[in-house]
């Protein structure tokens, strides 16, 4: 099944919203992980080491399914992101199954 990446950029000055929404976001990702859909996730960091975006990689049949997962994320629902790009991803070096 194909992989898709979510490249998410937080809105400026939104660290407080990110931290307030983090518990349901982690629950969402944990549920995807338990189903084998989530392959990797973590925050982008600014120059001070504070989170300012997210990278999520999922395995779904279609990009539409991936976009639906991105839209269902509590961070997205809370309006944290300024921009979310969902793109096909090819894990070439050091994939988990290698």
N, C-alpha and C positions, 0 to 999 in steps of 0.2 A: 504494500500500500504506500502511496506517496506521502512525503513529508511536506509540511508547510510551516513557515516561520511567521510569527507576529512580531513586528518591529514597532514598538509603542513608545511615543514621546509624550512625557507629561506636560501639562500646561504649566506655564511659569508660576512660581510661588505656590505650588500645590503639595508640598511635602506633608503638611498637616492632614490634608484629605487622604493622601496615600497611606499614612500611618493609621488613620482612623478606619480605613477600609481594608487594611491588610488582613485581619483575621478571616473575613468571608472570602477574600481573594485566595488565601492559602487553602481554605476548605475546598474551594472550587478546583484549584489545581490538584489537590490531594485526590479528589474524586476522579479527575481525569487520569491521574497516575494509576489509581487502583484499577481502572478499566483498561490500562495499557495504551492509552491515547497520548498521554504526555510523554515526551522524550527528553525534554530539557527545559529549564526555565530559570530566570534570574534577572536582577535589576541591572540597568545601566547606572553608572555613577558619575556625579559631577566632579569638579576639581577638588572639592572638599570631602569627597567620599560619600556624599549623600545620594540616595536613589533619585533618578530623574527620568526613568523610562524602564521598559521591560523588553526582554527577548524571551519568547516562548516558542518552542518547536513541538508540533503535534503530528500525529500520523492519522490521516483520515482518507476516505475514498475520494473526496472531491474538495475543491477549493471552497465551494459553497458551504460544505460542512465545517471546514476550518473557520470560515468567516462567521458562521453562527456561533461557534465556540468562543471566538474573540469577542463577539457582541454580548455573550452571556457572562463574561467575566465581571465580577463585582466592581473592579476598577473602571471598566468601560461604562457600566451602568451608573456609576457615581459621577461620571463626567470628568474623571482624572486626566484622560488623554487628550492632547491637542491633535494628535494624528496617530492612526494605526494603519500600518501596511501589512497585508497578508500576501505572502509570496511563496511560490514553490521553492523547496529547499533540497539540495543534494548534499548529503553528509558524506564527504569524500575521505577526509583524514580522521582516523581514530573513532570511527562510529562504534557504538556500544556492542554491536554484533561481530565486530572484527576480531 
